[in-house]
Amino acid sequence: MKYFIVTYGCQMNVHESEKIATILENLGYECGQTREEADIIVFNTCAIREGAEDRVLGNVGNLKKMKKKNKNLIIAVCGCMTQKEATAQKLMQTFPFIDIVIGTFNLPKLGDYIQAVKTGRQLEIWEEGDIDETLPYKRTSGENAWVNIMQGCNNFCTYCIVPYVRGREKSRKLENIINEVKEILKEGKYKKITLLGQNVNSYGKDLENPVSFANLLHEICKIDGDFTLSFMTSHPKDLTDDVIDAVASEEKIEKSIHLPAQSGNNRILALMNRKYTREKYLEIINKIKNKIPNCRITSDFIVGFPTETEEEFADTCTLVKEVEYDSIFAFMYSPREGTVASKMEGQIEEQVKNRRVNTLLQIEKELQMKKEGIC
């Protein structure tokens, strides 16, 4: 029996697909190279942008003919998109050939749902759940090993669906993370450890005995072994001086920080509920550059947020030019049902958002050419 996994979205989803692979292999499945040869196909979905959901719907719909040819083919859909109850119900109604729909919290129970398919279609969405510490991962990212240190988010940015589909912040115990890193390094094939969380800088605040993220970084760096350590993603409001100091002082930590700005305008940042200003963001950037002169700095931006004017978009452009990022990711604002921003007046037309995102990416391109001495 063979499986095929289709993964959408962030590195957290990539890591969770490694968990899915382990579950399937424990059931006796082997990794297939194509959908056509698979006995089970799992879609691990993303809900951050509308485009991601549209791709899921299109790809699931394309399996109708395959299911018709092979009645025993199992099709499962899980992840952030299906954590929304209404979306999960709609999927089951629209695509009667789907066998399993589950969310983010009951993903560790996927094996049970597969075993139960013979009794009928499986639809179950849990409203909350703890981090599963019991299941090993079939690591699929070469010399890099993902290590999840926490799940969920407490920030409630007005454009973001993550707190609703991933829940509140829950941190893993320090000793469990340290033990996992040690076990990874014992295998001798991983040269890089990447710590994952929706907001890694909030790590440890919810533990019975609170631990700072900087302390976690220092403790991991004490582990013997030839490896580099990196992390994602940081929220500017929580990136403290001690974390910057840890990156600067620890040789094992990669000199790279991904710090999403999202906008360069204070009014838009306030509407986004980002809890920092342009000035505060630049203060953090300057600290990074002063303490870690060779640090690679990258960022995310959202253009066309509701009511954003041309002048406010221009503030984002000037921020990119001022910081001179090594790389940026720019996205058009995408309304997510259930978020505050989706109900705001002043939604921006698609053609305007498209023009703005292209303008921002052109600025980045010119900056890279300048750094490389091309212009």
C-alpha positions in Angstrom: 0.0 0.0 0.0 1.3 3.5 -0.9 0.5 7.0 0.4 0.8 10.5 -1.2 0.8 13.7 0.9 0.0 17.1 -0.6 1.2 19.9 1.7 0.2 23.6 1.6 1.4 26.5 3.7 4.1 27.2 6.2 7.0 25.2 7.6 4.8 24.1 10.5 2.6 22.3 8.0 5.7 20.7 6.3 6.7 19.4 9.7 3.2 18.1 10.5 3.2 16.3 7.1 6.3 14.4 8.5 4.0 13.3 11.4 1.3 12.3 8.9 4.0 10.2 7.0 4.9 8.5 10.3 1.3 7.6 11.0 0.8 6.1 7.6 4.0 4.1 7.7 3.0 2.7 11.1 -0.1 1.5 9.3 2.0 -0.3 6.7 1.9 2.3 3.9 4.9 3.2 1.9 5.6 6.6 0.3 4.5 6.8 -3.3 5.9 9.1 -6.0 2.6 10.0 -7.7 -1.1 10.4 -6.8 -2.0 7.8 -9.4 -0.2 5.0 -7.5 -1.5 5.9 -4.1 -3.9 4.0 -2.0 -4.4 7.0 0.3 -4.0 10.7 -0.5 -3.8 13.2 2.3 -4.2 17.0 1.8 -2.6 19.0 4.7 -4.1 22.4 4.1 -3.5 26.1 4.8 -6.0 28.8 5.6 -3.9 31.9 5.6 -4.9 33.1 2.2 -7.9 32.5 -0.1 -5.6 31.3 -2.9 -4.3 28.4 -0.8 -7.9 27.3 -0.1 -8.8 27.6 -3.8 -5.9 25.4 -4.8 -7.0 22.7 -2.2 -10.6 22.7 -3.6 -9.3 22.5 -7.2 -6.9 19.6 -6.5 -9.4 17.7 -4.4 -12.0 18.1 -7.1 -9.6 16.6 -9.6 -9.6 13.3 -7.7 -13.2 12.5 -8.5 -12.2 10.4 -11.6 -9.5 8.6 -9.6 -12.0 7.7 -6.9 -14.4 6.5 -9.5 -11.7 4.1 -11.0 -10.5 3.0 -7.6 -13.3 2.6 -5.0 -10.7 1.7 -2.3 -8.8 4.9 -2.6 -8.9 6.8 0.6 -8.9 10.6 0.4 -8.3 12.6 3.6 -8.2 16.4 4.1 -6.8 17.9 7.3 -5.1 21.0 8.6 -5.9 24.7 9.2 -8.5 25.0 6.4 -10.6 22.1 7.8 -10.3 23.3 11.4 -13.1 25.7 10.5 -16.2 23.7 11.1 -18.2 25.4 8.3 -15.5 24.7 5.8 -15.2 21.1 6.9 -18.9 20.5 6.5 -18.9 22.2 3.1 -16.0 20.0 1.9 -17.9 16.8 2.9 -21.1 18.1 1.1 -19.4 19.3 -2.0 -17.1 16.3 -2.5 -18.9 13.1 -1.5 -15.9 11.1 -2.4 -13.8 12.5 0.5 -13.5 9.9 3.2 -11.9 11.8 6.1 -12.0 15.4 7.2 -10.3 16.4 10.4 -8.7 19.6 11.8 -5.4 20.6 13.4 -6.0 19.3 17.0 -7.0 15.7 16.2 -4.4 15.2 13.5 -2.4 12.7 15.7 -5.5 10.4 15.6 -5.4 10.2 11.8 -4.6 6.5 12.0 -7.8 5.8 13.9 -9.9 7.6 11.3 -8.2 5.6 8.5 -9.0 2.4 10.3 -12.6 3.5 10.8 -13.2 4.4 7.2 -14.6 0.9 6.5 -17.6 1.8 8.7 -18.3 5.1 6.9 -17.0 8.6 6.2 -15.2 10.3 9.0 -15.7 14.0 10.0 -14.5 15.3 13.3 -13.1 18.7 14.4 -11.8 19.2 17.9 -12.0 22.7 19.3 -8.7 22.3 21.2 -5.9 19.9 21.9 -2.4 19.5 23.4 0.9 19.1 21.6 1.5 15.4 20.9 4.8 14.4 22.4 4.6 10.7 21.7 4.9 10.3 17.9 8.3 10.4 16.2 8.7 12.1 12.8 9.7 10.8 9.4 12.0 13.7 8.7 11.9 14.7 5.0 13.9 18.0 4.8 17.4 16.7 4.1 20.0 17.8 6.6 17.5 20.1 8.3 15.4 18.9 11.2 12.3 20.8 12.2 11.6 21.0 15.9 8.2 22.3 17.1 8.6 24.3 20.3 5.1 25.6 20.7 1.7 25.9 18.9 -1.0 28.5 18.7 -0.9 32.3 18.8 -2.3 34.9 21.3 -1.8 38.0 19.1 -5.0 38.2 17.1 -3.8 40.3 14.3 -7.0 41.5 12.6 -6.2 39.8 9.2 -5.0 36.5 10.6 -7.0 33.2 11.0 -4.2 31.4 12.9 -5.5 31.9 16.5 -8.8 30.5 15.4 -7.4 27.4 13.7 -4.3 26.8 15.9 -5.7 27.9 19.3 -3.9 29.8 22.1 -0.2 29.5 22.7 1.0 26.3 24.3 4.7 25.7 24.8 6.5 22.4 25.1 8.6 21.7 28.2 12.2 22.8 27.9 13.5 19.3 28.8 11.4 17.7 26.1 12.7 20.0 23.4 16.3 19.4 24.6 15.8 15.7 24.6 14.4 15.8 21.0 17.4 17.8 19.8 19.8 15.4 21.4 18.1 12.4 19.8 18.2 14.2 16.4 21.9 14.8 16.7 22.6 11.2 17.7 21.4 10.1 14.3 24.4 12.0 12.8 22.7 13.1 9.6 21.3 16.5 10.5 23.4 19.6 10.3 20.7 22.1 11.0 18.0 22.4 13.7 15.1 24.8 13.0 12.8 25.7 15.8 9.2 26.3 14.8 6.3 28.2 16.3 3.7 30.7 15.2 5.5 33.2 17.5 8.7 31.7 18.8 9.5 34.8 20.9 6.5 34.0 23.1 7.9 30.6 24.0 7.8 29.5 27.6 5.5 32.3 29.0 2.7 29.8 29.6 4.8 27.1 31.3 4.3 26.3 35.0 7.9 27.4 35.4 8.3 30.1 32.8 11.4 29.9 30.5 12.4 32.6 28.1 13.1 31.9 24.4 16.6 33.3 24.8 17.2 30.7 27.6 16.0 27.9 25.3 18.4 29.1 22.6 21.3 29.1 25.1 20.4 25.6 26.4 20.2 24.1 22.9 23.6 25.6 22.0 25.2 23.8 25.0 24.4 20.5 23.4 27.5 18.8 21.9 27.5 18.5 18.2 28.3 20.1 14.9 25.1 21.9 14.0 23.6 25.3 13.3 20.4 26.5 15.0 17.8 28.7 13.4 14.2 29.7 14.3 11.0 31.1 12.8 8.8 33.1 13.1 9.5 36.2 15.3 6.9 38.9 16.1 8.5 42.4 16.4 6.6 43.2 19.6 8.2 40.2 21.4 11.7 40.2 19.9 13.6 41.1 23.1 17.2 42.3 23.5 18.2 39.0 25.2 17.2 37.1 22.0 19.2 39.4 19.8 22.1 39.0 22.2 21.8 35.2 22.0 21.9 35.3 18.2 24.9 37.6 18.4 26.9 35.6 21.0 26.1 31.9 20.2 28.3 30.6 17.4 25.8 27.8 16.6 22.9 30.2 15.9 22.5 31.2 12.3 22.9 34.9 11.8 19.5 35.3 10.3 16.3 36.8 11.6 12.9 36.8 9.9 11.0 39.8 11.3 7.6 40.4 9.6 6.8 44.1 9.4 3.5 43.7 7.4 3.3 47.5 6.9 5.4 50.6 7.2 2.5 52.9 8.2 1.4 53.4 11.8 -2.3 53.7 11.1 -2.3 50.5 9.2 -0.2 48.7 11.8 -2.8 49.8 14.4 -5.7 48.5 12.3 -3.8 45.3 11.9 -3.4 45.1 15.7 0.4 44.6 15.4 1.1 46.4 18.7 4.2 48.2 17.5 4.9 51.3 15.4 7.2 51.9 12.4 9.6 53.7 14.8 9.7 50.8 17.2 10.2 48.3 14.4 13.2 50.4 13.0 14.6 50.6 16.5 14.6 46.8 16.7 16.2 46.5 13.2 18.9 49.0 14.2 19.7 46.9 17.3 20.0 43.8 15.2 22.3 45.5 12.7 24.5 47.0 15.5 24.8 43.8 17.5 25.0 41.4 14.6 26.5 43.3 11.7 26.4 40.3 9.3 22.9 39.3 10.1 20.6 38.4 7.3 17.2 40.2 7.8 14.1 39.2 6.0 10.4 40.2 6.3 6.8 39.8 5.3 4.5 42.5 4.0 0.8 42.7 3.3 -0.4 45.3 0.8 -3.9 46.5 0.1 -5.1 46.1 3.7 -8.6 47.7 4.1 -8.6 51.5 3.7 -4.8 51.6 2.9 -4.2 54.8 0.9 -1.5 55.3 -1.7 0.4 57.5 0.7 0.3 54.8 3.4 1.5 52.2 0.9 4.3 54.5 0.1 5.4 54.3 3.7 5.8 50.6 3.3 7.9 51.2 0.2 10.2 53.6 2.1 10.5 51.1 5.0 11.8 48.4 2.6 14.3 50.9 1.1 15.4 52.1 4.5 16.0 48.6 6.0 17.5 47.2 2.8 16.3 43.7 3.5 18.1 40.7 2.2 14.8 39.3 1.1 11.0 40.0 1.5 7.8 38.1 1.0 5.0 40.4 -0.2 1.3 39.4 -0.3 -1.9 41.0 -1.3 -4.4 41.2 1.6 -6.8 38.3 1.5 -10.0 38.5 3.6 -10.4 35.5 5.9 -13.9 34.8 7.1 -14.1 35.1 10.9 -11.4 37.8 11.2 -11.9 41.4 12.2 -10.4 42.8 9.0 -12.8 40.8 6.8 -15.6 42.9 8.1 -13.9 46.3 7.7 -15.2 48.9 5.3 -12.9 50.1 2.6 -11.8 46.8 1.1 -9.2 47.5 -1.7 -9.8 46.5 -5.3 -7.8 43.5 -6.6 -6.2 45.4 -9.4 -4.9 48.0 -6.9 -3.6 45.3 -4.6 -1.9 43.6 -7.6 -0.2 46.8 -8.7 1.0 47.5 -5.2 2.5 44.1 -4.6 4.3 44.2 -7.9 5.7 47.7 -7.0 7.0 46.4 -3.7 8.6 43.3 -5.3 10.2 45.6 -7.9 11.7 47.7 -5.1 13.1 44.5 -3.5 14.5 43.4 -6.9 16.3 46.7 -7.4 17.8 46.5 -3.9 19.2 43.0 -4.5 20.7 44.2 -7.8 22.3 47.1 -6.0 23.8 44.8 -3.4 25.1 42.6 -6.1 26.6 45.6 -7.9 24.4 45.1 -11.0 23.1 48.6 -10.9 
